[in-house]
């Protein structure tokens, strides 16, 4: 339960020390700077940083574009696990060295972007030339230019007509319409889409011939080149070749900057940092010679930061406690076992004012439920080995990713434990392999029991765990109320719930119907039933009398109490039944694993059977572990969010966003 205590920091410094102060705060990354609630006047004002921020954004986009272009033409040689390596660490000295080279790096990025623009333009020009060349292909056998209009006494018609048109059809049409004049026709090319024709007619009938041809579907080509088609095609091919050479030269130009990739990468982060710095700069109140700053700092960092700011930057610093009405941003801090749960909590909502950090509360049950749903020792062993190797090998991994890997490491341990308790190691792989390939069955007995053989026993256990989990949530609600001084609310909202729900459950346990379903025989004395009845009645009366205590009208108060009683009765019943999903997913994992093993041994022993078994085993269990890991995670999270959090947790806190170095590719370490 670790919500980091915040304190307010107020800072006053000389304007000449502003740059040094902000850079120090950015490197430390422990202060969330908030705007001062002060109006501007003739002495204090805020800087207009909009133009500078816009410039930094443009420079960052230019660098990002250049980096993307470089990655496209000269891809990085990375492994599939490169995401685990984390950001590259550089010292402050290396940072300043690269910073001094930024103008040169900006020119390199601009040159790469110019090359990319040139390539796009050349590709567009090449496409246009190729389309022109494509339109010339049907006319390559024509010896005259497409814009040839005829001789002194003849008129030429060069164009296309519908598919299937022949010389005879054209001559017949002219014979009927213009019987006294002869024509010359030639089919240049014929396809299923069009017919390319060349016609010569007497110039005296040029207009009549054009009208006749149009009625037959004649159309002149779009590209009326001045050269014969074959010569024009050769010219276009040479031009395309020159464009290709220019494109290759531009690509080589981009590739020549491959060794500048890290510098361009730095440029992206550099302008990202500059933009964040100017964002903060725009919130400061400044005069001609001074500046004011306020924000939140974790209490554990306050004194050290106070001393460093005073000694290094010569500024006046005030650290003060927060008022009871002030809502500070939320920062969670937990140990290695519980810190993976921070992302689960944050995905729902961070704790609100007065609420505890539920990470520690949900950690045990999260791992417990996950392992119970996957419940195979082989799968758990694979998870532990894989996550353990990753955690050991990749020490520079990003913190959030490391927490996620650690979460699955603990989930793997839980899965392994439940697998041994239930007797599952890749399903019944040990039994199937020993019986099929070695002729003697060897089994791995369950340390507790086999769920497939006794599902009702597992169901009762799941529901029992659910009751404990829900009652713990109610207890946390009571703890929060007591901590906030609402001592009576502990009785109204916790004790009465325990009495009512606990009494109902005790009554249920005494019934023969429940004992027959659960397969147990409990010999309760009649006194137990009577006590359970009175406990339930006391809890019900308490809920009815106090749930509507906010209403002044006694009728409304009673009606709200009855409604609350109904909601508690039905709500807790549905919540408890929700834990049956632990049974469902646990059985699904084991049954599917057994089916995979059964399919793998269908061919019996021998080399062929062994090969089939290996293939089916690898494919089947890979799919099973993938699907059921996802299912176990989703349903474990659901049990926390819906059933558990619903008893005590509302959230609504704002995340702590410190002014810091939020880079994508590099991180900085002090010299």
Buried (B, 14 or more C-beta within 10 A) or exposed (E): BBBBEBBBBBBBBBEEBBEBBBBBBBBBBBBBBEEBEEEEEEEBBBBEBEEBBEBBBEBBEBBBBBBEBBEEBBEEEEEEEEEBBBBEEBEEEBBEEBEEEBEEBBEBBBBBBBBBEBBEBBEEBBEEBBEBBEBBEBBEEBEBBBBBBBEEEBBBBBBBBEEEBBBEBBBEBBEEBBEEBEBEBBBBBBEEEBBBBBBBBBBEBBEBBBEBBEEBBBEBBEBEBEBBBBEBBBBBEEBBEEBEEBBEEBBEBBEEBEEBBEBBBBBBBBBBBBBBBBBBBBBBBBEEEBBBBBBBBBEEBBEEBBEBBEEEBEBEBEBEEBEEEEEBBBBBBBEEBBBBBBBBBBEEBBBBBBBBBBBBBBBBBBBBBBBBBBBBBBBBBBBBEBBBEBBEEBEEBBEEBBBBBBBBBBBBBBBBBBBBBBBBBBBBBBBBBBBBBEEEEEEBEBEBBBBBEBBEBBBBBBBBBBBEBBBBBBBBBBBBBEEEEBEEBBEBBBBBBBBBBBBBBBBEBBEEEBBEEBEEEEEEEEEBBEBBBEBBEBBBBBBBBBBBEEBEEEEEBBBBBBEBBEEBBEBBEEBBEBBBBBBBBBBBBBBBBBEBBBBBBEBEBEEEBBEBBEEBBEEBBEEBBEEBBEBBBEBBBBBBBEBBBBBBBEBEBEEBEBBBBBBEBBBBEEE
